[in-house]
């Protein structure tokens, strides 16, 4: 029986917290930052949580389900 592999791109992009939530980094903070406000850039630095509509898909990629 072959091993079931975790999706390599998913394991780099998502992190599972101790409470079981899955977090990700928010997009739009790599370049073209001059037109974005300080407040917006500060908020983009925080981790986002995976929406429950996508939770089953992400869990399947990470082999948690």
ChimeraX commands (.cxc) that place a marker at each C-alpha (Angstrom):
marker #1 position 0.00,0.00,0.00 radius 0.5
marker #1 position 1.59,3.36,-0.98 radius 0.5
marker #1 position 1.98,6.19,1.50 radius 0.5
marker #1 position -0.50,9.06,1.27 radius 0.5
marker #1 position 1.44,12.28,0.79 radius 0.5
marker #1 position 0.56,15.69,2.17 radius 0.5
marker #1 position 0.22,18.37,-0.51 radius 0.5
marker #1 position 3.59,20.17,-0.52 radius 0.5
marker #1 position 2.25,23.60,-1.42 radius 0.5
marker #1 position -0.43,23.39,1.29 radius 0.5
marker #1 position 1.99,22.49,4.07 radius 0.5
marker #1 position 4.01,25.62,3.23 radius 0.5
marker #1 position 0.97,27.91,3.16 radius 0.5
marker #1 position -1.16,26.78,6.10 radius 0.5
marker #1 position -0.49,26.28,9.80 radius 0.5
marker #1 position -2.67,24.39,12.28 radius 0.5
marker #1 position -3.04,26.06,15.68 radius 0.5
marker #1 position -3.23,24.26,19.01 radius 0.5
marker #1 position -7.01,24.70,19.05 radius 0.5
marker #1 position -7.35,23.12,15.60 radius 0.5
marker #1 position -7.91,26.28,13.57 radius 0.5
marker #1 position -6.06,26.64,10.27 radius 0.5
marker #1 position -4.34,29.95,9.59 radius 0.5
marker #1 position -2.75,31.46,6.49 radius 0.5
marker #1 position -0.87,34.62,5.59 radius 0.5
marker #1 position -2.92,37.37,4.02 radius 0.5
marker #1 position -2.20,38.36,0.41 radius 0.5
marker #1 position -1.36,41.83,-1.05 radius 0.5
marker #1 position 1.63,42.69,1.13 radius 0.5
marker #1 position 4.53,41.93,-1.22 radius 0.5
marker #1 position 4.81,44.98,-3.46 radius 0.5
marker #1 position 2.96,48.17,-4.50 radius 0.5
marker #1 position 2.82,49.18,-0.84 radius 0.5
marker #1 position 3.06,52.96,-1.28 radius 0.5
marker #1 position -0.62,53.41,-2.08 radius 0.5
marker #1 position -1.78,51.29,0.86 radius 0.5
marker #1 position -2.38,52.93,4.22 radius 0.5
marker #1 position -0.28,52.10,7.27 radius 0.5
marker #1 position -3.33,50.67,8.98 radius 0.5
marker #1 position -4.09,48.40,6.04 radius 0.5
marker #1 position -0.49,47.14,5.81 radius 0.5
marker #1 position -0.44,46.50,9.56 radius 0.5
marker #1 position -3.62,44.42,9.32 radius 0.5
marker #1 position -2.22,42.45,6.37 radius 0.5
marker #1 position 0.71,41.37,8.55 radius 0.5
marker #1 position -1.60,39.39,10.83 radius 0.5
marker #1 position -2.53,35.80,10.06 radius 0.5
marker #1 position -5.94,35.12,8.55 radius 0.5
marker #1 position -8.13,32.17,9.38 radius 0.5
marker #1 position -9.36,29.76,6.72 radius 0.5
marker #1 position -13.07,30.27,6.03 radius 0.5
marker #1 position -15.33,27.39,7.02 radius 0.5
marker #1 position -16.48,27.04,3.38 radius 0.5
marker #1 position -12.90,26.06,2.44 radius 0.5
marker #1 position -12.05,24.16,5.63 radius 0.5
marker #1 position -12.80,20.64,4.34 radius 0.5
marker #1 position -10.74,21.23,1.19 radius 0.5
marker #1 position -7.73,22.53,3.10 radius 0.5
marker #1 position -7.95,19.72,5.64 radius 0.5
marker #1 position -7.93,17.19,2.82 radius 0.5
marker #1 position -4.79,18.80,1.34 radius 0.5
marker #1 position -3.09,18.63,4.74 radius 0.5
marker #1 position -4.31,15.04,5.31 radius 0.5
marker #1 position -6.18,15.99,8.48 radius 0.5
marker #1 position -9.40,14.46,7.20 radius 0.5
marker link #1:1,2 radius 0.2
marker link #1:2,3 radius 0.2
marker link #1:3,4 radius 0.2
marker link #1:4,5 radius 0.2
marker link #1:5,6 radius 0.2
marker link #1:6,7 radius 0.2
marker link #1:7,8 radius 0.2
marker link #1:8,9 radius 0.2
marker link #1:9,10 radius 0.2
marker link #1:10,11 radius 0.2
marker link #1:11,12 radius 0.2
marker link #1:12,13 radius 0.2
marker link #1:13,14 radius 0.2
marker link #1:14,15 radius 0.2
marker link #1:15,16 radius 0.2
marker link #1:16,17 radius 0.2
marker link #1:17,18 radius 0.2
marker link #1:18,19 radius 0.2
marker link #1:19,20 radius 0.2
marker link #1:20,21 radius 0.2
marker link #1:21,22 radius 0.2
marker link #1:22,23 radius 0.2
marker link #1:23,24 radius 0.2
marker link #1:24,25 radius 0.2
marker link #1:25,26 radius 0.2
marker link #1:26,27 radius 0.2
marker link #1:27,28 radius 0.2
marker link #1:28,29 radius 0.2
marker link #1:29,30 radius 0.2
marker link #1:30,31 radius 0.2
marker link #1:31,32 radius 0.2
marker link #1:32,33 radius 0.2
marker link #1:33,34 radius 0.2
marker link #1:34,35 radius 0.2
marker link #1:35,36 radius 0.2
marker link #1:36,37 radius 0.2
marker link #1:37,38 radius 0.2
marker link #1:38,39 radius 0.2
marker link #1:39,40 radius 0.2
marker link #1:40,41 radius 0.2
marker link #1:41,42 radius 0.2
marker link #1:42,43 radius 0.2
marker link #1:43,44 radius 0.2
marker link #1:44,45 radius 0.2
marker link #1:45,46 radius 0.2
marker link #1:46,47 radius 0.2
marker link #1:47,48 radius 0.2
marker link #1:48,49 radius 0.2
marker link #1:49,50 radius 0.2
marker link #1:50,51 radius 0.2
marker link #1:51,52 radius 0.2
marker link #1:52,53 radius 0.2
marker link #1:53,54 radius 0.2
marker link #1:54,55 radius 0.2
marker link #1:55,56 radius 0.2
marker link #1:56,57 radius 0.2
marker link #1:57,58 radius 0.2
marker link #1:58,59 radius 0.2
marker link #1:59,60 radius 0.2
marker link #1:60,61 radius 0.2
marker link #1:61,62 radius 0.2
marker link #1:62,63 radius 0.2
marker link #1:63,64 radius 0.2
marker link #1:64,65 radius 0.2
view
